Amino acid sequence: MTPFSEAAWPTELRLRSDRRSLMVRFETGEAFDLPAEYLRVLSPSAEVKGHTPAQRKTVSGQRDVTIRDLQSVGNYAVRIVFSDGHSTGLYTWSYLLELGRNQAAYWAAYLEELAAKSLSRDNL
């Protein structure tokens, strides 16, 4: 995993017109297109992460999730409202940078976890 700076500052947040991804550009020059499904299944909310590693949940059935709304939270984060109603995670700038830099590894781990638990990306 790539280390990230707590001082990372986004210069642009752009919701794609199909609402299926969020483009984030940082002052470092890095830019990432983060799919809604990826953001939803790796939500920083207590509902997903739990309060301990043992409480962490594997979120499945989110292939078709979209982003309904983005809400600023102070000058440090954004709240993402998803089409399934989930809206409790606060995506800090440093967390969005971490998600962007580690997207391939995090996504691969998520797919492995789904397979190991016999879960699907589709809402069955």
C-alpha positions in Angstrom: 0.0 0.0 0.0 1.2 3.4 -0.9 1.7 5.9 2.0 -0.4 9.1 1.8 -0.1 12.5 3.2 -2.6 13.8 5.8 -2.1 17.2 4.1 -3.4 16.1 0.8 -5.8 18.6 -0.6 -8.2 18.1 -3.4 -8.3 20.7 -6.2 -11.4 19.1 -7.9 -14.2 16.8 -7.1 -16.4 16.0 -10.1 -19.3 13.6 -10.1 -19.5 12.0 -13.6 -22.8 12.6 -15.5 -23.8 9.0 -15.2 -23.3 9.2 -11.4 -21.3 6.0 -11.4 -18.0 7.5 -10.5 -16.3 10.4 -8.7 -13.2 12.0 -10.2 -10.9 13.5 -7.6 -7.8 15.5 -8.4 -5.3 16.5 -5.8 -2.8 19.3 -5.5 0.0 16.7 -5.9 -1.2 16.3 -9.5 -2.7 12.9 -8.9 -6.2 12.2 -10.3 -8.4 9.2 -9.7 -11.7 8.1 -11.1 -13.3 6.2 -8.2 -16.3 4.1 -9.1 -19.4 4.4 -6.9 -19.4 0.7 -6.2 -15.8 0.9 -4.9 -16.6 3.9 -2.7 -19.7 2.2 -1.3 -18.1 -1.1 -0.4 -15.1 0.6 1.2 -17.2 3.2 3.0 -15.5 4.6 6.1 -18.8 4.3 8.1 -19.1 2.4 11.3 -21.9 0.4 9.5 -19.3 -1.0 7.2 -16.0 -0.8 9.1 -17.5 -1.6 12.5 -15.8 -0.4 15.7 -13.3 -3.3 15.6 -11.8 -5.4 12.7 -14.0 -8.3 13.8 -17.1 -6.1 13.3 -16.2 -5.2 9.7 -18.9 -6.2 7.2 -18.4 -7.3 3.6 -20.9 -5.3 1.5 -22.2 -7.1 -1.5 -24.8 -6.5 -4.2 -23.6 -3.0 -5.1 -22.6 -3.3 -8.8 -25.4 -0.9 -9.9 -25.1 1.6 -7.0 -24.8 5.3 -8.0 -24.0 8.5 -6.2 -27.0 10.6 -5.5 -25.4 13.6 -3.8 -22.1 15.0 -2.5 -22.2 17.0 0.7 -19.3 19.1 2.0 -18.3 18.4 5.6 -16.2 21.3 6.9 -13.0 21.7 4.9 -11.8 18.1 5.5 -14.3 15.7 4.0 -17.3 14.9 1.8 -20.3 12.8 2.6 -21.4 10.7 -0.3 -25.1 9.8 -0.5 -25.6 6.6 -2.5 -28.6 5.3 -4.4 -29.1 2.5 -1.8 -29.6 5.2 0.9 -26.2 4.7 2.5 -24.8 8.1 3.6 -23.1 7.7 6.9 -19.5 7.6 5.8 -17.3 10.7 5.8 -14.7 10.5 3.1 -11.8 12.6 4.3 -9.4 14.0 1.7 -6.6 11.7 2.9 -9.0 8.7 2.7 -9.9 9.5 -0.9 -6.2 9.8 -1.7 -5.6 6.4 -0.1 -8.5 4.9 -2.0 -7.1 6.3 -5.2 -3.5 5.2 -4.7 -4.4 1.7 -3.6 -7.4 1.1 -5.9 -6.1 -1.9 -7.6 -5.0 -3.7 -4.4 -8.1 -2.8 -2.5 -10.4 -3.9 -5.3 -8.6 -7.2 -5.7 -8.8 -7.9 -2.0 -12.5 -7.0 -2.1 -13.2 -9.4 -5.0 -11.3 -12.2 -3.2 -13.3 -11.6 0.0 -16.6 -11.8 -2.0 -15.5 -15.1 -3.5 -14.4 -16.5 -0.2 -17.8 -15.7 1.4 -19.7 -16.8 -1.7 -21.1 -13.3 -2.2 -21.9 -11.4 -5.4 -21.4 -7.9 -6.7 -24.9 -8.2 -8.1 -28.1 -7.6 -6.0 -29.7 -11.0 -6.2 
